[in-house]
Amino acid sequence: MGKNLAVLASGNGSNAENLIRYFRCRESAEVKLVLTNRAEAYALTRAHHLNVPSRFIDRHAWEEGTPVLALLQDYQIDFIVLAGFLARIPNVILQAYPDRIVNIHPSLLPKFGGKGMYGDRVHQAVIAAGEAESGISIHFLNERYDEGRMIAQYRCAVESTDTPETLAAKVHTLEYTYYPQVIEQLLQRC
């Protein structure tokens, strides 16, 4: 029997959609719930179009954590996947899901990580630093931004002609290809 996944996303939700579609074709897991901390997040629309229950959780509920944990338990969630989620996860959820919350970051951590480093901010910093490569980092979540135990990293070249937009496209390709596969491998070990 497959695992029940919750995907947390704050914005566009392209990674959330990719995960939903990927696991629809697998027996290992199913995305049962999409949560967001932004009422205007397009991730809600994507989930709706794919018939996956989704919820906006207001700031107070996120900070308290208990209402979110209750919702996760109502949906019998086994594993939590962050996909462009920008809010801090409360300790009550971290404690309830040890080694069962994963995050993806659009750089090769520990470089260009931490609070405030997300999306194009990361790609701009990578280019400004003259890095020869970038990529993605998939890691378990802990109480500090982008410092959880590393699971996998995948790389791409940074060309002298790259812009934040072209680098983002390369990184998105890595995300869409590898994030679902790594999650599936983790689920086989749980």
C-alpha positions, 0 to 999 in steps of 0.5 A, spaced: 500 500 500 502 506 498 504 512 502 500 518 503 503 525 501 502 532 503 505 537 498 507 544 501 507 550 496 507 557 497 507 560 489 506 557 482 506 550 484 509 547 478 513 542 482 507 540 486 503 539 480 509 535 477 509 531 484 502 529 483 502 527 476 508 523 477 505 519 483 499 518 480 502 513 475 506 509 481 503 505 487 508 507 492 505 514 494 499 518 492 499 526 493 493 526 498 493 534 500 496 540 498 497 546 503 499 553 502 501 559 506 498 564 501 491 565 499 493 567 492 498 561 491 497 558 484 498 551 487 491 551 489 489 552 482 493 546 480 491 542 485 484 543 484 485 542 476 488 535 478 482 533 483 487 533 489 484 537 496 488 543 497 487 548 503 490 555 505 492 555 512 493 562 515 499 565 518 496 564 525 495 556 524 502 555 521 505 558 527 501 555 532 502 548 528 497 544 532 491 545 527 496 544 521 498 537 524 490 535 525 489 536 518 495 532 516 492 527 521 485 527 518 488 525 511 493 520 514 499 523 511 505 519 512 510 524 508 511 531 507 514 534 501 516 541 501 516 544 494 517 552 494 514 552 501 517 559 504 514 558 511 517 555 517 515 549 519 513 549 526 516 544 531 510 540 533 510 538 525 517 537 525 517 532 531 511 528 529 514 527 522 522 525 524 525 524 517 519 524 513 519 531 511 523 533 505 525 540 502 528 542 495 533 548 494 535 551 488 542 551 489 548 546 491 547 547 499 551 549 503 552 555 498 546 560 497 542 557 502 538 560 508 532 565 510 531 569 504 534 565 499 529 562 494 527 562 487 531 568 482 534 571 489 539 564 489 540 564 481 542 571 481 547 570 487 550 564 483 551 568 477 554 574 481 559 570 485 561 567 478 560 560 480 561 554 474 556 550 477 549 550 480 544 545 481 539 542 486 539 540 493 534 535 496 534 534 504 531 532 510 528 538 514 530 541 521 529 547 525 534 551 521 533 553 514 536 549 509 541 545 514 537 539 514 541 532 513 543 532 505 539 526 501 542 528 494 544 533 490 544 534 482 548 539 478 548 543 472 553 548 468 553 555 469 555 558 463 557 566 462 551 567 458 546 565 463 541 569 466 537 568 472 532 566 468 536 561 464 539 558 470 532 557 473 530 553 467 536 549 468 535 548 475 527 547 474 529 541 469 533 538 475 527 539 480 522 536 475 526 530 473 530 528 480 525 530 486 520 525 484 525 520 483 528 521 490 522 521 494 520 515 491 526 512 493 526 515 500 519 512 501 521 505 499 526 505 505 520 508 510 
